[in-house]
Every structure is written in structure tokens, then in C-alpha cells.
Amino acid sequence: MAFVLRGLKEFGEPTRKALIMDLSPDHCKAGMFGLYYLIRDVFVSIAALGGAFLWQISPQVNLITAFVFGISGTVGFAVFGRDIKVFK
């Protein structure tokens, strides 16, 4: 089941990569692509380290914290998110 769930996560990957390339200026597409993944991986690493500390407190605290961040991100997107027109 873990491999199936991990595979489902990858469905959006080609779309995300295409969006990054479409929104990047022509003269620095490779740099913007790398910058996106650098920033993303820094945040993922910090979150994983924070999750490890929260797990030492309690697995329930870890789950509740993840839930709160997920809800706040969803609400933030619902309120402030907007459609980006990338096709010319």
C-alpha cells in the first residue's frame, strides 16, 4: 500500500514541471527549475526534522500538527489562491 500511495503522489509531477518551465523566463529556465526544487527540498527537510522532534513528544502531536498545517494551507489557497494564465 505504501508503494501505491507513493505512486499516486507522482501523478502531478509532469504538470508541475511543465508549469515551472512555462512560467520561467526563457533565458533562465534551468536555473528556475533548480531553484524551485532547492527551495522545496529545504522546506521538506526542515519539516522532516520538525516532525522528528514532534514525534519524540508524541505521535499524536505530530499528526495534529500536520493536520493543522494541511488545513491552514487549504484555507489559505481557498482564500488567496488564483488562477494563473500560462498559455499565450
Buried (B, 14 or more C-beta within 10 A) or exposed (E): EEEEEEEEEEEEEEEEEEBBBEEBEEEEBEEBBEEBEEEEEEEEEEEEEBBEEBEEEEEEEBEEBBEEEEEEEEEEEEEEEEEEEEEE
